Amino acid sequence: MLWSPRWRWLVRGTPERQMAMLSTLSPEDLIPGDHPIRRIRKVVDAVLAELDDEFAAMYAMTGRPSVPPEQLLKASVLMAMYSIRSERAFCERLNYDLLFKWFLDLAIDAKAFDATTFSKNRRRLLDHEIADRFFAAVVAQAKLRRYVSSDHFSVDGTLLEAWASHKSFQPKDGPPSSMPPGRNAEVGFRGQRRSNQTHVSTTDPEARMARKSNATAAKLSYAGHLLMEHRNALLVDIELTEANGYAERDTALEMLARLPASRRRRTVAGDKGYDTAGFVADVRALGVTPHVAPNTTRQRSTIDGRTTRHPGHQTSQRIRKRIEEPFGWIKTIAGGRKLRYIGRQRNRAWFLMTGAVYNILRITALDAAPA
């Protein structure tokens, strides 16, 4: 039998290909030493180390092995940083992305866990308030580095669209609106009076119809709230509530009341929406000076020259605009412009985790900055 050069090349190349498959290479060898993900992982590991006791109480010592909660939380961090919309898409990418496997401490040949693992363990994480504790641990890491101011803050809120459509907004009493046949048939609401008092979403009953201004359309939404400190624009508190029109001011007072006690006078900056007599009086009762923007469009401002004449008021108004940065990152990079879960509790946990990831990115950037 005659062997052509082509066959000799195939025979000679086959053992080399088999040896490449038996390589002892690990994901650790493939991630560059100066990659920013290494600094991020260092902060995340320090945060998770503070939650070891919580994780130990969540899982029993007997039974079938489950996916460690540390891996689920690390997966949530990666989903926020890399704009991955769903758990199923993340698990698909985990099968071939070596950086993801390295971040989750998985072997190079380890299979990705099933996407249903997230839904099975989400209730357990919610019951133990792991998202709240994770966010608090991240803030504690920032305080250890002295990145957080304890005296000057800004507060703001925004609307986050719920995972529900206008068609699901049906009357509370009486038969539902007539729906044409078809999977996505057109439905007209012209001439119908619909409000949160008479209608409710059949998809997400906790969502409320709201709009940011008179120039925008009303959508089923939740209200997201942030409390930012002024030294490095880090988030010190975060909340997701019902969008009822008063949530911004009420939640701002709640977040200010949750701050640790301090003997020094604090300040809080806000936009014109916080310039109301009730909010200003309640903030001062908490021992905080309201550095809100005066609203003189249709009313007389409750902030007079005794506050606005001080340079600190102008400084607070200049710095408070940075609170739009985390809102923009959460809505665009983290994919929060339209929420992905149903119900306030699950969306709130996602909002807390996403705010914590934003803080982690800010902490790593400050760590890498020259002194």
C-alpha positions as CSV (number, residue, x, y, z in Angstrom):
1,M,0.0,0.0,0.0
2,L,1.3,3.4,-1.0
3,W,1.2,6.3,1.4
4,S,0.8,9.8,0.0
5,P,2.3,12.8,1.7
6,R,-1.2,13.9,2.7
7,W,-1.8,10.6,4.7
8,R,1.6,10.9,6.3
9,W,0.7,14.4,7.5
10,L,-2.6,13.2,9.0
11,V,-0.9,10.3,10.8
12,R,1.9,12.5,12.1
13,G,-0.5,15.2,13.3
14,T,-2.9,13.0,15.1
15,P,-0.8,12.2,18.2
16,E,0.1,15.9,18.6
17,R,-3.6,16.8,18.6
18,Q,-4.3,14.1,21.2
19,M,-1.5,15.4,23.5
20,A,-3.0,18.9,23.3
21,M,-6.3,17.6,24.6
22,L,-4.4,16.2,27.7
23,S,-2.9,19.5,28.6
24,T,-2.6,20.4,32.4
25,L,-3.4,24.1,31.7
26,S,-5.7,25.8,34.2
27,P,-7.8,29.0,33.9
28,E,-5.4,30.6,36.3
29,D,-2.6,30.4,33.7
30,L,-4.7,32.1,31.0
31,I,-5.8,35.2,32.9
32,P,-3.2,38.0,32.6
33,G,-1.7,39.1,35.8
34,D,-2.7,42.7,35.3
35,H,-6.3,42.0,34.2
36,P,-8.8,44.2,36.1
37,I,-10.9,41.1,36.9
38,R,-8.2,40.0,39.4
39,R,-8.7,43.1,41.5
40,I,-12.5,42.7,41.3
41,R,-12.3,39.1,42.4
42,K,-10.1,40.1,45.3
43,V,-12.8,42.4,46.6
44,V,-15.6,39.9,46.0
45,D,-13.7,37.2,47.8
46,A,-13.2,39.5,50.8
47,V,-16.9,40.3,50.9
48,L,-17.9,36.6,50.6
49,A,-15.5,35.7,53.4
50,E,-17.5,37.9,55.8
51,L,-20.7,35.9,54.9
52,D,-19.3,32.5,55.6
53,D,-21.4,32.0,58.7
54,E,-24.6,33.0,56.8
55,F,-23.8,30.5,54.1
56,A,-23.1,27.7,56.7
57,A,-26.5,28.3,58.2
58,M,-28.3,28.1,54.9
59,Y,-27.2,24.6,53.9
60,A,-27.5,21.3,55.8
61,M,-24.6,18.9,56.3
62,T,-26.6,16.0,54.9
63,G,-28.3,15.5,51.5
64,R,-27.2,15.9,48.0
65,P,-24.5,18.4,47.2
66,S,-25.7,21.7,45.9
67,V,-24.2,24.6,44.0
68,P,-22.3,26.7,46.7
69,P,-24.0,30.1,47.3
70,E,-20.7,31.8,46.7
71,Q,-20.7,30.7,43.1
72,L,-24.3,31.9,42.6
73,L,-23.4,35.3,44.0
74,K,-20.2,35.5,41.9
75,A,-22.4,34.5,38.9
76,S,-24.6,37.5,39.7
77,V,-21.6,39.7,39.7
78,L,-20.5,38.5,36.3
79,M,-24.0,38.9,34.9
80,A,-24.1,42.6,35.9
81,M,-20.6,43.4,34.7
82,Y,-20.9,41.6,31.3
83,S,-24.5,42.7,30.5
84,I,-25.9,39.1,30.5
85,R,-29.6,39.2,30.5
86,S,-30.7,35.8,31.8
87,E,-29.4,33.0,33.9
88,R,-29.8,30.6,31.0
89,A,-27.6,32.7,28.8
90,F,-25.0,32.9,31.6
91,C,-24.9,29.1,32.0
92,E,-24.5,28.7,28.3
93,R,-21.5,31.1,28.2
94,L,-20.0,29.5,31.3
95,N,-19.4,26.3,29.3
96,Y,-16.9,28.0,27.1
97,D,-15.7,31.2,28.8
98,L,-12.6,30.4,30.7
99,L,-12.6,33.8,32.5
100,F,-16.0,33.0,33.9
101,K,-14.7,29.6,35.1
102,W,-11.7,31.1,36.7
103,F,-13.9,33.7,38.5
104,L,-16.1,30.9,39.9
105,D,-13.2,28.7,40.9
106,L,-14.2,26.0,38.4
107,A,-11.9,23.6,36.6
108,I,-11.3,24.1,32.9
109,D,-13.2,20.9,32.1
110,A,-16.0,21.5,34.6
111,K,-19.5,21.6,33.2
112,A,-21.7,24.7,33.9
113,F,-24.5,24.2,36.5
114,D,-28.0,24.1,35.2
115,A,-29.9,27.4,34.9
116,T,-32.7,26.1,37.1
117,T,-30.2,26.2,40.0
118,F,-30.8,30.0,40.2
119,S,-34.5,29.7,40.6
120,K,-34.3,26.8,43.1
121,N,-31.9,28.6,45.3
122,R,-33.3,32.1,44.9
123,R,-35.9,31.6,47.6
124,R,-33.3,30.4,50.0
125,L,-31.2,33.5,49.3
126,L,-34.2,35.7,49.8
127,D,-35.2,34.1,53.0
128,H,-31.8,34.8,54.5
129,E,-31.6,38.3,53.1
130,I,-28.3,37.6,51.4
131,A,-28.6,40.5,49.0
132,D,-28.9,42.9,51.9
133,R,-26.0,41.4,53.7
134,F,-23.8,41.3,50.5
135,F,-24.5,45.0,49.9
136,A,-23.7,45.9,53.5
137,A,-20.5,43.9,53.4
138,V,-19.4,45.8,50.2
139,V,-20.1,49.1,52.0
140,A,-18.1,47.8,54.9
141,Q,-15.1,47.2,52.6
142,A,-15.3,50.7,51.3
143,K,-15.4,52.1,54.9
144,L,-12.3,50.0,55.8
145,R,-10.5,51.8,53.0
146,R,-11.8,55.2,54.2
147,Y,-13.5,55.8,50.9
148,V,-16.9,56.7,52.4
149,S,-17.9,60.1,53.8
150,S,-20.1,60.0,56.9
151,D,-21.4,63.6,56.7
152,H,-22.4,64.5,53.1
153,F,-24.9,62.6,51.0
154,S,-27.1,62.8,47.9
155,V,-30.5,61.1,47.3
156,D,-32.4,60.4,44.2
157,G,-34.9,58.1,42.7
158,T,-35.9,56.7,39.3
159,L,-38.5,54.5,37.6
160,L,-37.6,51.0,36.5
161,E,-39.9,49.3,34.1
162,A,-41.5,46.1,35.4
163,W,-41.7,42.8,33.5
164,A,-45.3,43.3,32.5
165,S,-47.1,44.8,29.6
166,H,-49.9,47.3,29.2
167,K,-52.2,44.4,28.1
168,S,-51.9,42.8,31.6
169,F,-53.3,46.0,33.2
170,Q,-56.8,44.8,33.8
171,P,-59.8,46.0,35.9
172,K,-59.7,44.8,39.5
173,D,-63.5,44.2,39.6
174,G,-65.6,42.9,36.8
175,P,-64.7,40.9,33.7
176,P,-61.3,41.6,32.0
177,S,-61.1,43.7,28.9
178,S,-61.9,41.9,25.7
179,M,-58.7,40.5,24.1
180,P,-58.6,39.7,20.4
181,P,-57.3,36.2,19.5
182,G,-53.6,35.8,18.8
183,R,-50.4,35.6,20.6
184,N,-49.6,39.3,20.3
185,A,-52.8,40.9,19.0
186,E,-53.2,44.6,19.0
187,V,-55.3,46.1,21.8
188,G,-56.7,49.6,21.9
189,F,-57.2,51.5,25.2
190,R,-58.3,54.8,23.7
191,G,-61.2,56.3,25.7
192,Q,-60.7,54.0,28.7
193,R,-60.0,55.4,32.1
194,R,-57.3,53.3,33.8
195,S,-55.6,54.0,37.1
196,N,-53.9,52.1,39.9
197,Q,-57.0,52.4,42.0
198,T,-59.2,50.5,39.5
199,H,-56.7,48.4,37.5
200,V,-54.0,45.9,38.4
201,S,-51.5,44.0,36.3
202,T,-52.3,40.3,36.0
203,T,-48.6,39.5,35.3
204,D,-47.1,41.5,38.2
205,P,-49.7,42.7,40.7
206,E,-47.1,44.7,42.7
207,A,-46.1,46.9,39.7
208,R,-47.8,50.3,39.4
209,M,-48.5,52.5,36.4
210,A,-46.3,55.5,36.6
211,R,-44.4,58.1,34.5
212,K,-41.4,60.2,35.2
213,S,-42.9,63.4,33.8
214,N,-45.9,64.7,31.8
215,A,-43.9,64.4,28.6
216,T,-43.3,60.6,29.0
217,A,-45.7,57.7,28.7
218,A,-46.9,55.8,31.7
219,K,-45.6,52.3,32.2
220,L,-45.9,49.6,34.8
221,S,-42.9,50.3,37.0
222,Y,-41.1,50.1,40.3
223,A,-39.3,53.0,42.0
224,G,-35.5,52.6,42.6
225,H,-33.8,54.8,45.2
226,L,-30.1,55.5,45.9
227,L,-28.3,57.2,48.8
228,M,-24.8,58.3,47.7
229,E,-22.0,59.7,49.8
230,H,-20.0,62.6,48.4
231,R,-16.3,61.7,48.9
232,N,-16.1,59.1,46.1
233,A,-19.7,58.8,44.9
234,L,-20.2,55.4,46.5
235,L,-23.7,54.0,47.3
236,V,-24.3,53.6,51.0
237,D,-28.0,52.6,50.8
238,I,-30.3,51.4,48.1
239,E,-34.0,50.5,48.0
240,L,-36.7,49.4,45.6
241,T,-40.3,50.3,46.4
242,E,-43.7,50.7,44.9
243,A,-44.0,53.6,42.4
244,N,-46.8,55.5,44.1
245,G,-45.7,59.1,43.5
246,Y,-44.5,59.7,47.1
247,A,-41.9,57.0,47.3
248,E,-38.9,59.2,46.5
249,R,-39.3,61.5,49.5
250,D,-40.6,58.8,51.9
251,T,-37.8,56.3,51.1
252,A,-35.2,59.1,51.3
253,L,-36.2,59.7,54.9
254,E,-36.1,56.0,55.6
255,M,-32.6,55.7,54.2
256,L,-31.3,58.7,56.1
257,A,-32.8,57.3,59.3
258,R,-30.9,54.1,58.8
259,L,-27.5,55.9,58.8
260,P,-25.3,55.3,61.8
261,A,-25.6,57.9,64.5
262,S,-23.3,60.9,64.3
263,R,-22.7,63.9,66.5
264,R,-21.8,66.1,63.5
265,R,-24.3,67.8,61.4
266,R,-25.0,66.0,58.1
267,T,-26.1,67.3,54.7
268,V,-28.2,65.7,52.0
269,A,-28.5,67.0,48.5
270,G,-31.5,66.5,46.2
271,D,-33.2,67.9,43.1
272,K,-36.3,70.2,43.0
273,G,-38.6,67.3,43.7
274,Y,-37.5,67.2,47.3
275,D,-38.2,70.9,47.9
276,T,-41.4,70.4,49.9
277,A,-42.3,71.7,53.3
278,G,-42.9,68.2,54.8
279,F,-39.6,66.7,53.5
280,V,-37.5,69.6,54.6
281,A,-39.0,69.6,58.1
282,D,-38.6,65.8,58.4
283,V,-35.0,65.9,57.3
284,R,-34.1,68.7,59.8
285,A,-35.8,66.7,62.5
286,L,-33.3,63.9,61.7
287,G,-30.4,66.3,62.3
288,V,-29.6,66.6,58.6
289,T,-29.4,69.9,56.7
290,P,-31.4,69.7,53.4
291,H,-29.2,71.0,50.5
292,V,-32.0,70.5,48.0
293,A,-32.4,72.6,44.8
294,P,-34.9,75.4,45.3
295,N,-38.1,74.9,43.3
296,T,-39.5,78.3,42.4
297,T,-41.3,77.3,39.2
298,R,-44.9,77.2,40.6
299,Q,-44.4,77.7,44.3
300,R,-42.3,79.4,46.9
301,S,-39.2,77.4,47.8
302,T,-38.9,76.1,51.4
303,I,-35.2,76.6,51.1
304,D,-34.2,80.2,51.8
305,G,-31.0,82.2,51.9
306,R,-30.0,80.9,55.3
307,T,-29.1,77.6,53.5
308,T,-28.3,78.6,49.9
309,R,-25.9,81.4,50.9
310,H,-23.4,78.9,52.3
311,P,-20.7,77.5,49.8
312,G,-21.6,74.0,51.0
313,H,-25.0,74.2,49.3
314,Q,-23.4,74.9,45.9
315,T,-20.8,72.1,46.5
316,S,-23.6,69.7,47.4
317,Q,-25.6,70.6,44.3
318,R,-22.5,70.2,42.1
319,I,-21.6,66.7,43.5
320,R,-25.2,65.4,43.7
321,K,-25.3,65.1,39.9
322,R,-22.9,62.2,40.1
323,I,-25.8,60.1,41.4
324,E,-26.9,59.8,37.8
325,E,-23.8,57.7,37.1
326,P,-24.9,54.6,39.1
327,F,-28.4,55.0,37.7
328,G,-27.1,55.0,34.2
329,W,-24.8,52.0,34.8
330,I,-27.6,50.0,36.4
331,K,-30.0,50.7,33.5
332,T,-27.5,50.2,30.6
333,I,-24.6,47.9,31.5
334,A,-26.5,45.9,34.2
335,G,-29.7,45.7,32.0
336,G,-32.0,47.3,34.6
337,R,-33.9,49.6,32.3
338,K,-36.5,46.8,32.2
339,L,-36.5,44.5,35.2
340,R,-36.3,40.8,34.6
341,Y,-38.3,39.3,37.6
342,I,-41.8,39.4,38.8
343,G,-42.6,40.8,42.3
344,R,-40.9,43.5,44.4
345,Q,-38.9,41.1,46.6
346,R,-37.0,39.4,43.8
347,N,-36.5,42.6,41.9
348,R,-35.3,44.3,45.1
349,A,-32.7,41.6,45.7
350,W,-31.5,42.0,42.1
351,F,-31.3,45.8,42.6
352,L,-29.3,45.4,45.8
353,M,-26.8,43.0,44.1
354,T,-26.4,45.3,41.1
355,G,-25.8,48.3,43.4
356,A,-23.2,46.3,45.2
357,V,-21.4,45.4,42.0
358,Y,-21.3,49.1,41.0
359,N,-19.6,49.8,44.4
360,I,-17.1,47.0,43.8
361,L,-16.1,48.5,40.5
362,R,-15.7,51.9,42.1
363,I,-13.6,50.3,45.0
364,T,-11.3,48.5,42.6
365,A,-10.8,51.7,40.5
366,L,-10.0,53.7,43.7
367,D,-7.6,50.9,44.8
368,A,-5.7,51.2,41.5
369,A,-5.6,55.0,41.5
370,P,-2.3,56.6,42.4
371,A,-2.1,57.8,45.9
